[in-house]
Amino acid sequence: MKEARRQFERYRCDIEVGVIGNDGETVISETFDISEEGIYLMLPTASVIGLMESGSKLITGEIIEILLPNHDQSKDLQIRGSIIHVKAVVDGSHLVGVHFLDYGDEVKTHIVDLISHL
């Protein structure tokens, strides 16, 4: 069900995406859901450590780069996003909500294609 404050419906998904650290290294994250405007990630502890070692603070407002695969995982698209909320979990993993900032035609087509195959 779409929340009143959201413009786009969220779709549950379980795909791996890359998150690029400030040092250019990519860590792996899992997803809970995606919409045309953002993505909800679960960063495992090792990925959190890697991002923090690269200088990321994982705080609201921080800009991060995400490698989002297409539906058949044959191509990743790098998309900038702004962290809108972060919650640290007891085991050291972090739940991270990201709002997409890059929203040109290529990005929109990529995201819509991925969603249509979920």
Secondary structure as a PSIPRED ss2 file (coil, helix, strand):
# PSIPRED VFORMAT (PSIPRED V4.0)

   1 M C   1.000  0.000  0.000
   2 K C   1.000  0.000  0.000
   3 E C   1.000  0.000  0.000
   4 A C   1.000  0.000  0.000
   5 R C   1.000  0.000  0.000
   6 R C   1.000  0.000  0.000
   7 Q C   1.000  0.000  0.000
   8 F C   1.000  0.000  0.000
   9 E C   1.000  0.000  0.000
  10 R C   1.000  0.000  0.000
  11 Y E   0.000  0.000  1.000
  12 R E   0.000  0.000  1.000
  13 C C   1.000  0.000  0.000
  14 D C   1.000  0.000  0.000
  15 I C   1.000  0.000  0.000
  16 E E   0.000  0.000  1.000
  17 V E   0.000  0.000  1.000
  18 G E   0.000  0.000  1.000
  19 V E   0.000  0.000  1.000
  20 I E   0.000  0.000  1.000
  21 G C   1.000  0.000  0.000
  22 N C   1.000  0.000  0.000
  23 D C   1.000  0.000  0.000
  24 G C   1.000  0.000  0.000
  25 E C   1.000  0.000  0.000
  26 T E   0.000  0.000  1.000
  27 V E   0.000  0.000  1.000
  28 I E   0.000  0.000  1.000
  29 S E   0.000  0.000  1.000
  30 E E   0.000  0.000  1.000
  31 T E   0.000  0.000  1.000
  32 F E   0.000  0.000  1.000
  33 D E   0.000  0.000  1.000
  34 I E   0.000  0.000  1.000
  35 S C   1.000  0.000  0.000
  36 E C   1.000  0.000  0.000
  37 E C   1.000  0.000  0.000
  38 G E   0.000  0.000  1.000
  39 I E   0.000  0.000  1.000
  40 Y E   0.000  0.000  1.000
  41 L E   0.000  0.000  1.000
  42 M E   0.000  0.000  1.000
  43 L E   0.000  0.000  1.000
  44 P C   1.000  0.000  0.000
  45 T H   0.000  1.000  0.000
  46 A H   0.000  1.000  0.000
  47 S H   0.000  1.000  0.000
  48 V H   0.000  1.000  0.000
  49 I H   0.000  1.000  0.000
  50 G H   0.000  1.000  0.000
  51 L H   0.000  1.000  0.000
  52 M H   0.000  1.000  0.000
  53 E H   0.000  1.000  0.000
  54 S C   1.000  0.000  0.000
  55 G C   1.000  0.000  0.000
  56 S C   1.000  0.000  0.000
  57 K C   1.000  0.000  0.000
  58 L C   1.000  0.000  0.000
  59 I C   1.000  0.000  0.000
  60 T C   1.000  0.000  0.000
  61 G C   1.000  0.000  0.000
  62 E C   1.000  0.000  0.000
  63 I E   0.000  0.000  1.000
  64 I E   0.000  0.000  1.000
  65 E E   0.000  0.000  1.000
  66 I E   0.000  0.000  1.000
  67 L E   0.000  0.000  1.000
  68 L E   0.000  0.000  1.000
  69 P E   0.000  0.000  1.000
  70 N C   1.000  0.000  0.000
  71 H C   1.000  0.000  0.000
  72 D C   1.000  0.000  0.000
  73 Q C   1.000  0.000  0.000
  74 S C   1.000  0.000  0.000
  75 K C   1.000  0.000  0.000
  76 D E   0.000  0.000  1.000
  77 L E   0.000  0.000  1.000
  78 Q E   0.000  0.000  1.000
  79 I E   0.000  0.000  1.000
  80 R E   0.000  0.000  1.000
  81 G E   0.000  0.000  1.000
  82 S E   0.000  0.000  1.000
  83 I E   0.000  0.000  1.000
  84 I E   0.000  0.000  1.000
  85 H E   0.000  0.000  1.000
  86 V E   0.000  0.000  1.000
  87 K E   0.000  0.000  1.000
  88 A E   0.000  0.000  1.000
  89 V C   1.000  0.000  0.000
  90 V C   1.000  0.000  0.000
  91 D C   1.000  0.000  0.000
  92 G C   1.000  0.000  0.000
  93 S C   1.000  0.000  0.000
  94 H E   0.000  0.000  1.000
  95 L E   0.000  0.000  1.000
  96 V E   0.000  0.000  1.000
  97 G E   0.000  0.000  1.000
  98 V E   0.000  0.000  1.000
  99 H E   0.000  0.000  1.000
 100 F E   0.000  0.000  1.000
 101 L C   1.000  0.000  0.000
 102 D C   1.000  0.000  0.000
 103 Y C   1.000  0.000  0.000
 104 G C   1.000  0.000  0.000
 105 D H   0.000  1.000  0.000
 106 E H   0.000  1.000  0.000
 107 V H   0.000  1.000  0.000
 108 K H   0.000  1.000  0.000
 109 T H   0.000  1.000  0.000
 110 H H   0.000  1.000  0.000
 111 I H   0.000  1.000  0.000
 112 V H   0.000  1.000  0.000
 113 D H   0.000  1.000  0.000
 114 L H   0.000  1.000  0.000
 115 I H   0.000  1.000  0.000
 116 S H   0.000  1.000  0.000
 117 H C   1.000  0.000  0.000
 118 L C   1.000  0.000  0.000
